[in-house]
């Protein structure tokens, strides 16, 4: 029997599979997960969510299934606003160039 090779994750699946702009993909995925959670917590159907977000129902379905590559941050932030979420953006000085990065913090 062949032994399976295991590689420890970096914490970002997009980086692990070698996608460019992995941090951006990860943040967009987290935003979409938050959108999905708000839709669920409000008990919205995809059709109702589509109406609220200004999308067609098939587009909501695609978004919730992870097809978010064509969505800008601003658009995802707008969807969160439409679902009753407040979005704040903070820009701060990094101590070193290595520390300069894009991060997402979400409150519960």
Biopython code that builds the backbone (N, CA, C, O; Angstrom):
import numpy as np
from Bio.PDB.StructureBuilder import StructureBuilder

atoms = [
    (1, "UNK", "N", (0.842, -1.175, 0.000)),
    (1, "UNK", "CA", (0.000, 0.000, 0.000)),
    (1, "UNK", "C", (0.890, 1.242, 0.000)),
    (1, "UNK", "O", (1.856, 1.333, 0.758)),
    (2, "UNK", "N", (0.547, 2.182, -0.855)),
    (2, "UNK", "CA", (1.314, 3.406, -0.981)),
    (2, "UNK", "C", (0.918, 4.367, 0.136)),
    (2, "UNK", "O", (-0.267, 4.560, 0.406)),
    (3, "UNK", "N", (1.910, 4.965, 0.779)),
    (3, "UNK", "CA", (1.648, 5.895, 1.869)),
    (3, "UNK", "C", (1.302, 7.270, 1.303)),
    (3, "UNK", "O", (1.982, 7.766, 0.405)),
    (4, "UNK", "N", (0.242, 7.882, 1.830)),
    (4, "UNK", "CA", (-0.182, 9.200, 1.370)),
    (4, "UNK", "C", (0.810, 10.256, 1.849)),
    (4, "UNK", "O", (1.293, 10.223, 2.980)),
    (5, "UNK", "N", (1.095, 11.189, 0.952)),
    (5, "UNK", "CA", (1.982, 12.297, 1.287)),
    (5, "UNK", "C", (1.141, 13.451, 1.815)),
    (5, "UNK", "O", (0.168, 13.847, 1.175)),
    (6, "UNK", "N", (1.495, 13.985, 2.951)),
    (6, "UNK", "CA", (0.744, 15.063, 3.580)),
    (6, "UNK", "C", (1.617, 16.305, 3.618)),
    (6, "UNK", "O", (2.783, 16.256, 4.011)),
    (7, "UNK", "N", (1.033, 17.413, 3.204)),
    (7, "UNK", "CA", (1.725, 18.692, 3.250)),
    (7, "UNK", "C", (0.948, 19.611, 4.171)),
    (7, "UNK", "O", (-0.269, 19.743, 4.042)),
    (8, "UNK", "N", (1.640, 20.242, 5.091)),
    (8, "UNK", "CA", (0.985, 21.154, 6.027)),
    (8, "UNK", "C", (0.499, 22.395, 5.283)),
    (8, "UNK", "O", (1.218, 22.956, 4.455)),
    (9, "UNK", "N", (-0.717, 22.813, 5.584)),
    (9, "UNK", "CA", (-1.306, 23.984, 4.949)),
    (9, "UNK", "C", (-0.668, 25.269, 5.465)),
    (9, "UNK", "O", (-0.229, 25.353, 6.611)),
    (10, "UNK", "N", (-0.632, 26.251, 4.596)),
    (10, "UNK", "CA", (-0.146, 27.574, 4.986)),
    (10, "UNK", "C", (-1.245, 28.358, 5.707)),
    (10, "UNK", "O", (-0.984, 29.408, 6.294)),
    (11, "UNK", "N", (-2.461, 27.845, 5.660)),
    (11, "UNK", "CA", (-3.598, 28.564, 6.207)),
    (11, "UNK", "C", (-4.408, 29.251, 5.118)),
    (11, "UNK", "O", (-5.493, 29.771, 5.376)),
    (12, "UNK", "N", (-3.878, 29.252, 3.900)),
    (12, "UNK", "CA", (-4.574, 29.843, 2.761)),
    (12, "UNK", "C", (-4.568, 28.812, 1.642)),
    (12, "UNK", "O", (-3.537, 28.585, 1.009)),
    (13, "UNK", "N", (-5.703, 28.193, 1.399)),
    (13, "UNK", "CA", (-5.798, 27.137, 0.397)),
    (13, "UNK", "C", (-5.431, 27.650, -0.992)),
    (13, "UNK", "O", (-4.897, 26.898, -1.807)),
    (14, "UNK", "N", (-5.713, 28.925, -1.272)),
    (14, "UNK", "CA", (-5.396, 29.490, -2.582)),
    (14, "UNK", "C", (-3.885, 29.589, -2.783)),
    (14, "UNK", "O", (-3.393, 29.378, -3.891)),
    (15, "UNK", "N", (-3.152, 29.906, -1.725)),
    (15, "UNK", "CA", (-1.686, 29.921, -1.787)),
    (15, "UNK", "C", (-1.165, 28.497, -1.913)),
    (15, "UNK", "O", (-0.218, 28.236, -2.656)),
    (16, "UNK", "N", (-1.784, 27.586, -1.189)),
    (16, "UNK", "CA", (-1.339, 26.188, -1.198)),
    (16, "UNK", "C", (-1.431, 25.563, -2.591)),
    (16, "UNK", "O", (-0.619, 24.707, -2.941)),
    (17, "UNK", "N", (-2.414, 25.986, -3.384)),
    (17, "UNK", "CA", (-2.541, 25.422, -4.729)),
    (17, "UNK", "C", (-1.850, 26.291, -5.785)),
    (17, "UNK", "O", (-1.931, 26.014, -6.982)),
    (18, "UNK", "N", (-1.174, 27.341, -5.326)),
    (18, "UNK", "CA", (-0.342, 28.141, -6.217)),
    (18, "UNK", "C", (-1.040, 29.220, -7.018)),
    (18, "UNK", "O", (-0.513, 29.659, -8.040)),
    (19, "UNK", "N", (-2.210, 29.659, -6.584)),
    (19, "UNK", "CA", (-2.898, 30.727, -7.312)),
    (19, "UNK", "C", (-2.223, 32.073, -7.053)),
    (19, "UNK", "O", (-1.816, 32.359, -5.927)),
    (20, "UNK", "N", (-2.105, 32.898, -8.096)),
    (20, "UNK", "CA", (-1.603, 34.252, -7.863)),
    (20, "UNK", "C", (-2.651, 35.050, -7.086)),
    (20, "UNK", "O", (-3.841, 34.744, -7.162)),
    (21, "UNK", "N", (-2.228, 36.051, -6.353)),
    (21, "UNK", "CA", (-3.129, 36.888, -5.548)),
    (21, "UNK", "C", (-3.931, 36.057, -4.550)),
    (21, "UNK", "O", (-5.127, 36.281, -4.360)),
    (22, "UNK", "N", (-3.272, 35.112, -3.926)),
    (22, "UNK", "CA", (-3.935, 34.187, -3.005)),
    (22, "UNK", "C", (-4.593, 34.902, -1.831)),
    (22, "UNK", "O", (-5.677, 34.507, -1.403)),
    (23, "UNK", "N", (-3.960, 35.944, -1.303)),
    (23, "UNK", "CA", (-4.544, 36.669, -0.168)),
    (23, "UNK", "C", (-5.870, 37.310, -0.570)),
    (23, "UNK", "O", (-6.831, 37.291, 0.199)),
    (24, "UNK", "N", (-5.920, 37.872, -1.765)),
    (24, "UNK", "CA", (-7.159, 38.492, -2.243)),
    (24, "UNK", "C", (-8.259, 37.451, -2.420)),
    (24, "UNK", "O", (-9.408, 37.692, -2.049)),
    (25, "UNK", "N", (-7.915, 36.303, -2.980)),
    (25, "UNK", "CA", (-8.909, 35.223, -3.143)),
    (25, "UNK", "C", (-9.437, 34.769, -1.786)),
    (25, "UNK", "O", (-10.636, 34.539, -1.630)),
    (26, "UNK", "N", (-8.552, 34.642, -0.813)),
    (26, "UNK", "CA", (-8.953, 34.193, 0.515)),
    (26, "UNK", "C", (-9.897, 35.195, 1.172)),
    (26, "UNK", "O", (-10.890, 34.810, 1.789)),
    (27, "UNK", "N", (-9.586, 36.465, 1.038)),
    (27, "UNK", "CA", (-10.438, 37.500, 1.638)),
    (27, "UNK", "C", (-11.796, 37.526, 0.950)),
    (27, "UNK", "O", (-12.825, 37.630, 1.618)),
    (28, "UNK", "N", (-11.814, 37.435, -0.365)),
    (28, "UNK", "CA", (-13.103, 37.402, -1.068)),
    (28, "UNK", "C", (-13.912, 36.179, -0.653)),
    (28, "UNK", "O", (-15.130, 36.269, -0.494)),
    (29, "UNK", "N", (-13.254, 35.043, -0.478)),
    (29, "UNK", "CA", (-13.957, 33.837, -0.026)),
    (29, "UNK", "C", (-14.569, 34.068, 1.355)),
    (29, "UNK", "O", (-15.706, 33.668, 1.605)),
    (30, "UNK", "N", (-13.823, 34.706, 2.245)),
    (30, "UNK", "CA", (-14.352, 34.996, 3.577)),
    (30, "UNK", "C", (-15.547, 35.951, 3.506)),
    (30, "UNK", "O", (-16.516, 35.787, 4.247)),
    (31, "UNK", "N", (-15.481, 36.938, 2.625)),
    (31, "UNK", "CA", (-16.605, 37.862, 2.457)),
    (31, "UNK", "C", (-17.834, 37.130, 1.931)),
    (31, "UNK", "O", (-18.950, 37.376, 2.389)),
    (32, "UNK", "N", (-17.630, 36.235, 0.975)),
    (32, "UNK", "CA", (-18.754, 35.468, 0.426)),
    (32, "UNK", "C", (-19.343, 34.546, 1.492)),
    (32, "UNK", "O", (-20.559, 34.366, 1.553)),
    (33, "UNK", "N", (-18.498, 33.969, 2.320)),
    (33, "UNK", "CA", (-19.011, 33.141, 3.423)),
    (33, "UNK", "C", (-19.866, 33.982, 4.373)),
    (33, "UNK", "O", (-20.884, 33.510, 4.878)),
    (34, "UNK", "N", (-19.451, 35.220, 4.612)),
    (34, "UNK", "CA", (-20.228, 36.120, 5.478)),
    (34, "UNK", "C", (-21.563, 36.469, 4.824)),
    (34, "UNK", "O", (-22.597, 36.517, 5.490)),
    (35, "UNK", "N", (-21.528, 36.713, 3.512)),
    (35, "UNK", "CA", (-22.771, 36.993, 2.774)),
    (35, "UNK", "C", (-23.707, 35.798, 2.883)),
    (35, "UNK", "O", (-24.896, 35.965, 3.154)),
    (36, "UNK", "N", (-23.186, 34.602, 2.677)),
    (36, "UNK", "CA", (-24.003, 33.389, 2.772)),
    (36, "UNK", "C", (-24.589, 33.231, 4.173)),
    (36, "UNK", "O", (-25.751, 32.854, 4.322)),
    (37, "UNK", "N", (-23.789, 33.519, 5.196)),
    (37, "UNK", "CA", (-24.265, 33.402, 6.576)),
    (37, "UNK", "C", (-25.390, 34.393, 6.857)),
    (37, "UNK", "O", (-26.359, 34.059, 7.538)),
    (38, "UNK", "N", (-25.260, 35.616, 6.330)),
    (38, "UNK", "CA", (-26.317, 36.625, 6.541)),
    (38, "UNK", "C", (-27.600, 36.220, 5.807)),
    (38, "UNK", "O", (-28.698, 36.386, 6.339)),
    (39, "UNK", "N", (-27.464, 35.699, 4.608)),
    (39, "UNK", "CA", (-28.638, 35.240, 3.861)),
    (39, "UNK", "C", (-29.346, 34.138, 4.644)),
    (39, "UNK", "O", (-30.572, 34.136, 4.762)),
    (40, "UNK", "N", (-28.572, 33.210, 5.171)),
    (40, "UNK", "CA", (-29.145, 32.103, 5.946)),
    (40, "UNK", "C", (-29.784, 32.609, 7.240)),
    (40, "UNK", "O", (-30.898, 32.211, 7.579)),
    (41, "UNK", "N", (-29.079, 33.487, 7.964)),
    (41, "UNK", "CA", (-29.597, 33.965, 9.250)),
    (41, "UNK", "C", (-30.877, 34.780, 9.085)),
    (41, "UNK", "O", (-31.709, 34.824, 9.991)),
    (42, "UNK", "N", (-31.037, 35.425, 7.927)),
    (42, "UNK", "CA", (-32.255, 36.188, 7.655)),
    (42, "UNK", "C", (-33.366, 35.312, 7.075)),
    (42, "UNK", "O", (-34.491, 35.771, 6.878)),
    (43, "UNK", "N", (-33.037, 34.045, 6.804)),
    (43, "UNK", "CA", (-34.034, 33.126, 6.255)),
    (43, "UNK", "C", (-34.446, 33.470, 4.833)),
    (43, "UNK", "O", (-35.575, 33.198, 4.425)),
    (44, "UNK", "N", (-33.529, 34.068, 4.077)),
    (44, "UNK", "CA", (-33.852, 34.476, 2.716)),
    (44, "UNK", "C", (-33.671, 33.325, 1.728)),
    (44, "UNK", "O", (-32.731, 32.538, 1.837)),
    (45, "UNK", "N", (-34.570, 33.245, 0.780)),
    (45, "UNK", "CA", (-34.351, 32.347, -0.342)),
    (45, "UNK", "C", (-33.342, 33.028, -1.263)),
    (45, "UNK", "O", (-33.063, 34.218, -1.114)),
    (46, "UNK", "N", (-32.805, 32.282, -2.201)),
    (46, "UNK", "CA", (-31.884, 32.901, -3.162)),
    (46, "UNK", "C", (-32.610, 33.955, -3.991)),
    (46, "UNK", "O", (-32.012, 34.968, -4.356)),
    (47, "UNK", "N", (-33.858, 33.740, -4.286)),
    (47, "UNK", "CA", (-34.635, 34.717, -5.061)),
    (47, "UNK", "C", (-34.813, 36.011, -4.274)),
    (47, "UNK", "O", (-34.657, 37.099, -4.828)),
    (48, "UNK", "N", (-35.140, 35.901, -2.974)),
    (48, "UNK", "CA", (-35.287, 37.101, -2.134)),
    (48, "UNK", "C", (-33.955, 37.807, -1.974)),
    (48, "UNK", "O", (-33.888, 39.035, -2.032)),
    (49, "UNK", "N", (-32.888, 37.032, -1.772)),
    (49, "UNK", "CA", (-31.551, 37.610, -1.641)),
    (49, "UNK", "C", (-31.161, 38.325, -2.935)),
    (49, "UNK", "O", (-30.585, 39.412, -2.899)),
    (50, "UNK", "N", (-31.474, 37.717, -4.064)),
    (50, "UNK", "CA", (-31.157, 38.326, -5.352)),
    (50, "UNK", "C", (-31.829, 39.680, -5.496)),
    (50, "UNK", "O", (-31.211, 40.645, -5.946)),
    (51, "UNK", "N", (-33.088, 39.746, -5.113)),
    (51, "UNK", "CA", (-33.829, 41.005, -5.181)),
    (51, "UNK", "C", (-33.185, 42.060, -4.287)),
    (51, "UNK", "O", (-33.044, 43.216, -4.686)),
    (52, "UNK", "N", (-32.803, 41.668, -3.097)),
    (52, "UNK", "CA", (-32.181, 42.579, -2.132)),
    (52, "UNK", "C", (-30.809, 43.057, -2.612)),
    (52, "UNK", "O", (-30.440, 44.212, -2.400)),
    (53, "UNK", "N", (-30.060, 42.168, -3.257)),
    (53, "UNK", "CA", (-28.701, 42.484, -3.684)),
    (53, "UNK", "C", (-28.629, 43.088, -5.083)),
    (53, "UNK", "O", (-27.574, 43.568, -5.497)),
    (54, "UNK", "N", (-29.737, 43.068, -5.808)),
    (54, "UNK", "CA", (-29.737, 43.593, -7.166)),
    (54, "UNK", "C", (-29.087, 42.651, -8.161)),
    (54, "UNK", "O", (-28.484, 43.086, -9.142)),
    (55, "UNK", "N", (-29.216, 41.360, -7.901)),
    (55, "UNK", "CA", (-28.657, 40.329, -8.766)),
    (55, "UNK", "C", (-29.775, 39.442, -9.298)),
    (55, "UNK", "O", (-30.903, 39.488, -8.806)),
    (56, "UNK", "N", (-29.458, 38.643, -10.294)),
    (56, "UNK", "CA", (-30.362, 37.587, -10.735)),
    (56, "UNK", "C", (-30.141, 36.380, -9.822)),
    (56, "UNK", "O", (-29.034, 36.182, -9.323)),
    (57, "UNK", "N", (-31.172, 35.581, -9.598)),
    (57, "UNK", "CA", (-31.048, 34.416, -8.715)),
    (57, "UNK", "C", (-29.926, 33.482, -9.129)),
    (57, "UNK", "O", (-29.203, 32.997, -8.259)),
    (58, "UNK", "N", (-29.741, 33.201, -10.439)),
    (58, "UNK", "CA", (-28.630, 32.321, -10.813)),
    (58, "UNK", "C", (-27.258, 32.902, -10.410)),
    (58, "UNK", "O", (-26.331, 32.151, -10.105)),
    (59, "UNK", "N", (-27.138, 34.225, -10.411)),
    (59, "UNK", "CA", (-25.879, 34.851, -9.999)),
    (59, "UNK", "C", (-25.638, 34.696, -8.500)),
    (59, "UNK", "O", (-24.500, 34.521, -8.063)),
    (60, "UNK", "N", (-26.716, 34.760, -7.713)),
    (60, "UNK", "CA", (-26.590, 34.509, -6.263)),
    (60, "UNK", "C", (-26.135, 33.072, -6.055)),
    (60, "UNK", "O", (-25.246, 32.811, -5.244)),
    (61, "UNK", "N", (-26.736, 32.146, -6.778)),
    (61, "UNK", "CA", (-26.354, 30.741, -6.665)),
    (61, "UNK", "C", (-24.879, 30.544, -6.988)),
    (61, "UNK", "O", (-24.167, 29.862, -6.251)),
    (62, "UNK", "N", (-24.420, 31.136, -8.081)),
    (62, "UNK", "CA", (-23.008, 31.016, -8.468)),
    (62, "UNK", "C", (-22.095, 31.614, -7.406)),
    (62, "UNK", "O", (-21.080, 31.019, -7.043)),
    (63, "UNK", "N", (-22.459, 32.790, -6.913)),
    (63, "UNK", "CA", (-21.654, 33.448, -5.885)),
    (63, "UNK", "C", (-21.527, 32.568, -4.644)),
    (63, "UNK", "O", (-20.434, 32.402, -4.103)),
    (64, "UNK", "N", (-22.635, 32.015, -4.204)),
    (64, "UNK", "CA", (-22.641, 31.197, -2.996)),
    (64, "UNK", "C", (-21.934, 29.854, -3.195)),
    (64, "UNK", "O", (-21.578, 29.189, -2.223)),
    (65, "UNK", "N", (-21.732, 29.461, -4.448)),
    (65, "UNK", "CA", (-20.983, 28.240, -4.746)),
    (65, "UNK", "C", (-19.505, 28.525, -5.020)),
    (65, "UNK", "O", (-18.763, 27.646, -5.460)),
    (66, "UNK", "N", (-19.089, 29.769, -4.753)),
    (66, "UNK", "CA", (-17.663, 30.087, -4.844)),
    (66, "UNK", "C", (-17.190, 30.694, -6.135)),
    (66, "UNK", "O", (-15.984, 30.822, -6.344)),
    (67, "UNK", "N", (-18.097, 31.073, -7.009)),
    (67, "UNK", "CA", (-17.714, 31.711, -8.270)),
    (67, "UNK", "C", (-17.690, 33.231, -8.066)),
    (67, "UNK", "O", (-18.609, 33.939, -8.477)),
    (68, "UNK", "N", (-16.632, 33.712, -7.429)),
    (68, "UNK", "CA", (-16.560, 35.134, -7.074)),
    (68, "UNK", "C", (-15.364, 35.849, -7.687)),
    (68, "UNK", "O", (-15.072, 36.987, -7.319)),
    (69, "UNK", "N", (-14.677, 35.210, -8.603)),
    (69, "UNK", "CA", (-13.455, 35.788, -9.177)),
    (69, "UNK", "C", (-13.706, 37.142, -9.838)),
    (69, "UNK", "O", (-12.831, 38.006, -9.789)),
    (70, "UNK", "N", (-14.850, 37.354, -10.443)),
    (70, "UNK", "CA", (-15.124, 38.605, -11.141)),
    (70, "UNK", "C", (-15.691, 39.709, -10.268)),
    (70, "UNK", "O", (-16.054, 40.772, -10.772)),
    (71, "UNK", "N", (-15.772, 39.473, -8.972)),
    (71, "UNK", "CA", (-16.371, 40.454, -8.069)),
    (71, "UNK", "C", (-15.293, 41.301, -7.394)),
    (71, "UNK", "O", (-14.326, 40.778, -6.842)),
    (72, "UNK", "N", (-15.482, 42.621, -7.449)),
    (72, "UNK", "CA", (-14.580, 43.545, -6.757)),
    (72, "UNK", "C", (-14.959, 43.601, -5.277)),
    (72, "UNK", "O", (-16.096, 43.318, -4.901)),
    (73, "UNK", "N", (-13.993, 43.969, -4.455)),
    (73, "UNK", "CA", (-14.271, 44.123, -3.015)),
    (73, "UNK", "C", (-15.461, 45.041, -2.783)),
    (73, "UNK", "O", (-16.339, 44.743, -1.974)),
    (74, "UNK", "N", (-15.485, 46.166, -3.503)),
    (74, "UNK", "CA", (-16.553, 47.153, -3.305)),
    (74, "UNK", "C", (-17.925, 46.536, -3.533)),
    (74, "UNK", "O", (-18.879, 46.849, -2.820)),
    (75, "UNK", "N", (-18.019, 45.677, -4.508)),
    (75, "UNK", "CA", (-19.297, 45.025, -4.797)),
    (75, "UNK", "C", (-19.698, 44.084, -3.660)),
    (75, "UNK", "O", (-20.855, 44.069, -3.240)),
    (76, "UNK", "N", (-18.745, 43.307, -3.169)),
    (76, "UNK", "CA", (-19.034, 42.396, -2.049)),
    (76, "UNK", "C", (-19.380, 43.183, -0.796)),
    (76, "UNK", "O", (-20.267, 42.788, -0.039)),
    (77, "UNK", "N", (-18.677, 44.310, -0.568)),
    (77, "UNK", "CA", (-19.004, 45.171, 0.580)),
    (77, "UNK", "C", (-20.435, 45.697, 0.445)),
    (77, "UNK", "O", (-21.170, 45.766, 1.430)),
    (78, "UNK", "N", (-20.823, 46.065, -0.769)),
    (78, "UNK", "CA", (-22.186, 46.551, -1.011)),
    (78, "UNK", "C", (-23.229, 45.491, -0.697)),
    (78, "UNK", "O", (-24.288, 45.803, -0.152)),
    (79, "UNK", "N", (-22.936, 44.242, -1.037)),
    (79, "UNK", "CA", (-23.867, 43.159, -0.711)),
    (79, "UNK", "C", (-24.004, 43.010, 0.800)),
    (79, "UNK", "O", (-25.103, 42.803, 1.316)),
    (80, "UNK", "N", (-22.884, 43.115, 1.501)),
    (80, "UNK", "CA", (-22.940, 43.037, 2.969)),
    (80, "UNK", "C", (-23.764, 44.193, 3.533)),
    (80, "UNK", "O", (-24.557, 43.992, 4.454)),
    (81, "UNK", "N", (-23.588, 45.391, 2.995)),
    (81, "UNK", "CA", (-24.391, 46.537, 3.430)),
    (81, "UNK", "C", (-25.876, 46.273, 3.199)),
    (81, "UNK", "O", (-26.705, 46.549, 4.067)),
    (82, "UNK", "N", (-26.206, 45.739, 2.025)),
    (82, "UNK", "CA", (-27.603, 45.459, 1.693)),
    (82, "UNK", "C", (-28.206, 44.424, 2.638)),
    (82, "UNK", "O", (-29.419, 44.391, 2.841)),
    (83, "UNK", "N", (-27.351, 43.582, 3.215)),
    (83, "UNK", "CA", (-27.811, 42.551, 4.155)),
    (83, "UNK", "C", (-27.744, 43.025, 5.607)),
    (83, "UNK", "O", (-27.981, 42.243, 6.528)),
    (84, "UNK", "N", (-27.421, 44.305, 5.813)),
    (84, "UNK", "CA", (-27.435, 44.880, 7.159)),
    (84, "UNK", "C", (-26.106, 44.862, 7.888)),
    (84, "UNK", "O", (-26.067, 45.054, 9.103)),
    (85, "UNK", "N", (-25.024, 44.635, 7.172)),
    (85, "UNK", "CA", (-23.694, 44.619, 7.791)),
    (85, "UNK", "C", (-23.026, 45.981, 7.600)),
    (85, "UNK", "O", (-23.199, 46.627, 6.566)),
    (86, "UNK", "N", (-22.271, 46.403, 8.593)),
    (86, "UNK", "CA", (-21.456, 47.610, 8.494)),
    (86, "UNK", "C", (-20.053, 47.178, 8.112)),
    (86, "UNK", "O", (-19.486, 46.265, 8.712)),
    (87, "UNK", "N", (-19.498, 47.842, 7.108)),
    (87, "UNK", "CA", (-18.155, 47.525, 6.636)),
    (87, "UNK", "C", (-17.261, 48.723, 6.907)),
    (87, "UNK", "O", (-17.582, 49.845, 6.513)),
    (88, "UNK", "N", (-16.140, 48.488, 7.578)),
    (88, "UNK", "CA", (-15.160, 49.538, 7.862)),
    (88, "UNK", "C", (-13.832, 49.136, 7.239)),
    (88, "UNK", "O", (-13.448, 47.967, 7.271)),
    (89, "UNK", "N", (-13.140, 50.109, 6.675)),
    (89, "UNK", "CA", (-11.839, 49.860, 6.075)),
    (89, "UNK", "C", (-10.815, 50.702, 6.824)),
    (89, "UNK", "O", (-11.015, 51.898, 7.037)),
    (90, "UNK", "N", (-9.731, 50.074, 7.216)),
    (90, "UNK", "CA", (-8.680, 50.776, 7.958)),
    (90, "UNK", "C", (-7.363, 50.636, 7.197)),
    (90, "UNK", "O", (-6.985, 49.541, 6.780)),
    (91, "UNK", "N", (-6.685, 51.745, 7.027)),
    (91, "UNK", "CA", (-5.363, 51.748, 6.418)),
    (91, "UNK", "C", (-4.390, 52.227, 7.480)),
    (91, "UNK", "O", (-4.592, 53.278, 8.088)),
    (92, "UNK", "N", (-3.326, 51.451, 7.706)),
    (92, "UNK", "CA", (-2.354, 51.838, 8.726)),
    (92, "UNK", "C", (-0.937, 51.558, 8.236)),
    (92, "UNK", "O", (-0.723, 50.734, 7.347)),
    (93, "UNK", "N", (0.007, 52.248, 8.822)),
    (93, "UNK", "CA", (1.415, 52.102, 8.470)),
    (93, "UNK", "C", (1.930, 50.739, 8.932)),
    (93, "UNK", "O", (1.728, 50.347, 10.082)),
    (94, "UNK", "N", (2.593, 50.026, 8.033)),
    (94, "UNK", "CA", (3.217, 48.754, 8.387)),
    (94, "UNK", "C", (4.600, 49.042, 8.971)),
    (94, "UNK", "O", (5.278, 49.977, 8.547)),
    (95, "UNK", "N", (5.009, 48.235, 9.941)),
    (95, "UNK", "CA", (6.319, 48.423, 10.567)),
    (95, "UNK", "C", (7.446, 48.127, 9.580)),
    (95, "UNK", "O", (8.471, 48.809, 9.571)),
    (96, "UNK", "N", (7.246, 47.109, 8.753)),
    (96, "UNK", "CA", (8.235, 46.754, 7.732)),
    (96, "UNK", "C", (7.503, 46.477, 6.429)),
    (96, "UNK", "O", (6.287, 46.287, 6.415)),
    (97, "UNK", "N", (8.254, 46.455, 5.335)),
    (97, "UNK", "CA", (7.641, 46.153, 4.048)),
    (97, "UNK", "C", (7.036, 44.752, 4.058)),
    (97, "UNK", "O", (6.005, 44.516, 3.427)),
    (98, "UNK", "N", (7.669, 43.829, 4.768)),
    (98, "UNK", "CA", (7.149, 42.460, 4.873)),
    (98, "UNK", "C", (5.789, 42.439, 5.574)),
    (98, "UNK", "O", (4.946, 41.596, 5.271)),
    (99, "UNK", "N", (5.577, 43.368, 6.513)),
    (99, "UNK", "CA", (4.311, 43.445, 7.250)),
    (99, "UNK", "C", (3.202, 44.119, 6.446)),
    (99, "UNK", "O", (2.038, 44.064, 6.844)),
    (100, "UNK", "N", (3.541, 44.755, 5.323)),
    (100, "UNK", "CA", (2.538, 45.429, 4.498)),
    (100, "UNK", "C", (1.731, 44.362, 3.757)),
    (100, "UNK", "O", (2.252, 43.679, 2.875)),
    (101, "UNK", "N", (0.473, 44.227, 4.120)),
    (101, "UNK", "CA", (-0.366, 43.195, 3.516)),
    (101, "UNK", "C", (-1.841, 43.555, 3.671)),
    (101, "UNK", "O", (-2.212, 44.484, 4.388)),
    (102, "UNK", "N", (-2.648, 42.796, 2.984)),
    (102, "UNK", "CA", (-4.089, 42.938, 3.031)),
    (102, "UNK", "C", (-4.631, 41.961, 4.060)),
    (102, "UNK", "O", (-4.326, 40.770, 4.011)),
    (103, "UNK", "N", (-5.426, 42.454, 4.981)),
    (103, "UNK", "CA", (-6.005, 41.603, 6.032)),
    (103, "UNK", "C", (-7.494, 41.872, 6.144)),
    (103, "UNK", "O", (-7.973, 42.950, 5.791)),
    (104, "UNK", "N", (-8.208, 40.898, 6.630)),
    (104, "UNK", "CA", (-9.641, 41.033, 6.872)),
    (104, "UNK", "C", (-9.927, 40.622, 8.293)),
    (104, "UNK", "O", (-9.536, 39.538, 8.728)),
    (105, "UNK", "N", (-10.607, 41.485, 9.017)),
    (105, "UNK", "CA", (-11.071, 41.150, 10.372)),
    (105, "UNK", "C", (-12.589, 41.297, 10.369)),
    (105, "UNK", "O", (-13.121, 42.319, 9.934)),
    (106, "UNK", "N", (-13.280, 40.271, 10.854)),
    (106, "UNK", "CA", (-14.728, 40.321, 10.928)),
    (106, "UNK", "C", (-15.177, 40.038, 12.343)),
    (106, "UNK", "O", (-14.762, 39.053, 12.953)),
    (107, "UNK", "N", (-16.025, 40.903, 12.863)),
    (107, "UNK", "CA", (-16.605, 40.696, 14.181)),
    (107, "UNK", "C", (-17.756, 39.708, 14.050)),
    (107, "UNK", "O", (-18.347, 39.566, 12.980)),
    (108, "UNK", "N", (-18.060, 39.042, 15.123)),
    (108, "UNK", "CA", (-19.181, 38.078, 15.111)),
    (108, "UNK", "C", (-20.504, 38.736, 15.084)),
    (108, "UNK", "O", (-21.531, 38.057, 15.072)),
]
sb = StructureBuilder()
sb.init_structure("model")
sb.init_model(0)
sb.init_chain("A")
sb.init_seg("    ")
for serial, (resi, resn, name, xyz) in enumerate(atoms, 1):
    if name == "N":
        sb.init_residue(resn, " ", resi, " ")
    sb.init_atom(name, np.array(xyz, "f"), 0.0, 1.0, " ", f" {name:<3s}", serial, name[0])
structure = sb.get_structure()
